[in-house]
Amino acid sequence: MSYLGSLGWYVAREGMALVTMLTSLDTASPAATLLAASPLSFPSLAAVQTTAVTSPTLLVVPVTAVVLLISLFAVVKRFGHAWATWLYVVAAAVPIGIVAAAMLGVPRPVVVDILGLAVCPVVGAGGFVVDVGRYLWASR
């Protein structure tokens, strides 16, 4: 939840260009908009130290993405009994890859940012919670 909250906060403060792009999406032909370069930006690796002091809000998403990955990794390592549970950790690692690519200046299409920053973490963490709930329900 903290990751999604930080992503929403970041998009509301720094990513209004993405929101504008998505609200003007032509539903009859969405490919052009979804494959356009993403307007979301993160500080470059060279600017991270300065950004941490002057505008720490830009580092909220990378920090919470790391926290999400570490927490899922720790829980799956401790309680995971099947190889498939590691797929939740892989899904939680995708946002870190997207943020790292952005910090290195790699251009990404909008659809990659949407899938990598929103869909994969929700499916990974949400699927993990559902899977744990099913296990607990079956073992009561």
C-alpha positions as CSV (number, residue, x, y, z in Angstrom):
1,M,0.0,0.0,0.0
2,S,2.8,2.4,0.8
3,Y,4.3,1.8,-2.7
4,L,1.0,2.6,-4.4
5,G,0.5,5.6,-2.2
6,S,3.9,7.0,-3.1
7,L,3.3,6.3,-6.8
8,G,0.0,8.2,-6.6
9,W,1.6,11.0,-4.7
10,Y,4.5,11.2,-7.2
11,V,2.2,11.2,-10.2
12,A,-0.1,13.9,-8.7
13,R,2.9,16.1,-8.0
14,E,5.5,15.4,-10.7
15,G,3.6,13.4,-13.3
16,M,0.7,15.5,-14.4
17,A,1.9,15.3,-18.0
18,L,1.3,11.5,-17.8
19,V,-2.2,12.1,-16.4
20,T,-2.9,14.6,-19.2
21,M,-1.6,12.1,-21.8
22,L,-3.8,9.3,-20.5
23,T,-6.9,11.4,-20.2
24,S,-6.6,12.5,-23.8
25,L,-6.2,8.9,-24.9
26,D,-8.0,8.1,-28.2
27,T,-9.9,4.9,-27.3
28,A,-10.4,4.1,-31.0
29,S,-6.6,4.1,-31.6
30,P,-4.7,4.1,-28.3
31,A,-1.5,2.6,-29.8
32,A,0.1,6.0,-30.7
33,T,-0.4,7.4,-27.2
34,L,0.6,4.2,-25.4
35,L,3.8,3.8,-27.5
36,A,4.8,7.5,-27.2
37,A,7.8,8.4,-24.9
38,S,6.8,8.5,-21.3
39,P,6.7,11.9,-19.7
40,L,7.6,10.5,-16.2
41,S,11.1,11.4,-15.1
42,F,13.3,10.5,-12.3
43,P,16.6,12.2,-11.4
44,S,19.7,10.9,-13.2
45,L,22.3,9.0,-11.3
46,A,24.5,12.1,-11.3
47,A,21.8,14.2,-9.8
48,V,20.6,11.8,-7.1
49,Q,22.8,13.2,-4.4
50,T,21.6,16.8,-5.1
51,T,18.0,15.7,-5.5
52,A,18.0,14.0,-2.2
53,V,18.8,17.3,-0.6
54,T,16.8,19.8,-2.7
55,S,13.7,17.7,-3.7
56,P,13.5,14.4,-1.8
57,T,10.0,13.8,-3.1
58,L,11.5,12.5,-6.4
59,L,13.1,9.7,-4.4
60,V,9.9,8.5,-2.8
61,V,9.0,6.0,-5.5
62,P,12.5,4.4,-5.8
63,V,12.7,4.1,-2.0
64,T,9.3,2.5,-1.6
65,A,9.9,0.2,-4.6
66,V,13.0,-1.1,-2.8
67,V,11.0,-1.5,0.5
68,L,8.3,-3.5,-1.4
69,L,10.9,-5.8,-3.0
70,I,12.8,-6.3,0.3
71,S,9.6,-7.1,2.3
72,L,8.3,-9.6,-0.3
73,F,11.7,-11.2,-0.6
74,A,12.0,-11.6,3.1
75,V,8.6,-13.1,3.5
76,V,8.9,-15.5,0.5
77,K,12.3,-16.6,1.6
78,R,11.0,-17.4,5.1
79,F,7.6,-18.9,4.2
80,G,7.7,-19.7,0.5
81,H,7.5,-23.4,-0.3
82,A,7.2,-23.5,-4.0
83,W,9.2,-21.9,-6.8
84,A,6.1,-20.1,-8.0
85,T,6.1,-17.9,-4.9
86,W,9.3,-16.3,-6.2
87,L,7.3,-14.9,-9.1
88,Y,5.8,-12.4,-6.6
89,V,9.3,-11.1,-5.9
90,V,10.1,-10.8,-9.6
91,A,6.9,-8.8,-10.1
92,A,7.9,-6.5,-7.2
93,A,11.4,-6.0,-8.8
94,V,10.0,-4.6,-12.0
95,P,9.5,-1.1,-10.7
96,I,13.1,-0.9,-9.6
97,G,14.1,-1.8,-13.2
98,I,11.9,0.9,-14.6
99,V,13.2,3.5,-12.2
100,A,16.8,2.4,-12.9
101,A,16.2,2.7,-16.7
102,A,14.8,6.2,-16.2
103,M,17.7,7.3,-14.0
104,L,20.1,6.1,-16.8
105,G,18.2,8.1,-19.4
106,V,16.7,5.1,-21.2
107,P,13.5,6.3,-23.0
108,R,10.4,4.2,-22.3
109,P,7.0,4.1,-23.8
110,V,4.0,5.0,-21.7
111,V,2.8,1.4,-21.7
112,V,6.0,0.2,-20.2
113,D,5.8,2.7,-17.3
114,I,2.1,1.8,-16.7
115,L,2.9,-2.0,-16.7
116,G,6.1,-1.7,-14.8
117,L,5.2,0.9,-12.2
118,A,1.5,0.1,-11.5
119,V,0.4,-3.3,-12.9
120,C,3.3,-5.6,-12.0
121,P,3.6,-4.4,-8.3
122,V,-0.2,-4.7,-7.8
123,V,-0.3,-8.1,-9.4
124,G,2.8,-9.3,-7.4
125,A,1.8,-7.9,-4.0
126,G,-1.9,-8.5,-4.5
127,G,-1.4,-12.0,-5.8
128,F,0.8,-12.7,-2.8
129,V,-1.8,-11.5,-0.3
130,V,-4.5,-13.6,-2.1
131,D,-2.3,-16.6,-2.1
132,V,-1.5,-16.3,1.6
133,G,-5.2,-15.8,2.4
134,R,-6.1,-18.9,0.5
135,Y,-3.4,-20.9,2.3
136,L,-4.6,-19.6,5.7
137,W,-8.2,-20.3,4.9
138,A,-7.4,-23.8,3.8
139,S,-5.3,-24.5,6.9
140,R,-7.7,-23.4,9.6
